[in-house]
């Protein structure tokens, strides 16, 4: 439903303005009482590269594909809301 909404309002293509983003390491992500000791840099291009072709090669799927998908969906959600 959310992707249908984006398509209806922004069209079938959403141009993502930024590639790089701050990322909190997984072992620190939910340790809310403590500020993360180090941030890493993620890349939407890298996340997309990991997802590209997955439908044609489902045997290479790993759980971390959900993290890469979340990176891309977060960027679409933020860009389409502007």
C-alpha positions as CSV (number, residue, x, y, z in Angstrom):
1,X,0.0,0.0,0.0
2,X,2.8,2.4,0.8
3,X,4.6,1.7,-2.5
4,X,1.2,2.2,-4.3
5,X,0.9,5.6,-2.6
6,X,4.4,6.6,-3.7
7,X,3.7,5.5,-7.2
8,X,0.4,7.4,-7.3
9,X,2.0,10.6,-6.0
10,X,5.6,10.5,-7.3
11,X,5.3,8.2,-10.3
12,X,7.0,4.9,-11.0
13,X,10.5,6.3,-10.7
14,X,11.8,8.0,-7.6
15,X,15.2,9.8,-8.0
16,X,17.3,9.4,-4.9
17,X,19.3,12.6,-4.5
18,X,21.9,11.2,-2.1
19,X,24.0,8.0,-2.1
20,X,25.8,8.0,1.2
21,X,24.2,7.9,4.6
22,X,25.2,7.4,8.3
23,X,24.7,4.0,9.6
24,X,24.9,2.7,13.2
25,X,26.7,-0.6,13.6
26,X,24.3,-3.5,14.3
27,X,25.6,-4.3,17.7
28,X,25.1,-0.7,18.9
29,X,21.8,0.0,17.0
30,X,19.4,-0.9,19.9
31,X,21.7,0.0,22.8
32,X,19.7,3.2,23.3
33,X,21.0,4.2,26.7
34,X,24.5,4.6,25.2
35,X,25.4,6.8,22.3
36,X,27.0,4.9,19.5
37,X,30.8,4.9,19.7
38,X,31.3,4.9,16.0
39,X,29.1,5.6,13.0
40,X,29.8,3.9,9.6
41,X,28.9,5.2,6.2
42,X,26.5,3.3,4.0
43,X,25.8,3.6,0.3
44,X,22.5,3.3,-1.4
45,X,24.3,2.2,-4.6
46,X,26.0,-0.6,-2.7
47,X,22.7,-1.6,-1.0
48,X,21.0,-1.6,-4.4
49,X,23.9,-3.6,-6.0
50,X,23.3,-6.3,-3.3
51,X,19.6,-6.5,-4.2
52,X,20.0,-6.3,-7.9
53,X,19.3,-9.7,-9.6
54,X,18.0,-11.3,-6.4
55,X,14.7,-12.2,-8.0
56,X,16.5,-14.0,-10.8
57,X,18.8,-15.8,-8.3
58,X,16.8,-16.5,-5.2
59,X,19.3,-19.1,-4.1
60,X,21.7,-16.4,-3.1
61,X,19.3,-14.7,-0.7
62,X,20.6,-14.1,2.8
63,X,18.9,-12.5,5.8
64,X,21.0,-9.3,5.4
65,X,19.2,-8.6,2.1
66,X,16.4,-7.3,4.4
67,X,18.9,-4.7,5.8
68,X,19.9,-3.6,2.3
69,X,16.2,-3.4,1.3
70,X,15.5,-1.3,4.4
71,X,18.2,1.1,3.4
72,X,16.6,1.6,-0.1
73,X,13.0,1.8,1.3
74,X,14.0,4.3,3.9
75,X,15.6,6.5,1.2
76,X,12.5,6.2,-1.1
77,X,10.2,7.1,1.8
78,X,12.2,10.2,2.7
79,X,12.6,11.3,-0.9
80,X,9.0,10.7,-1.9
81,X,7.8,12.7,1.2
82,X,9.5,15.8,0.0
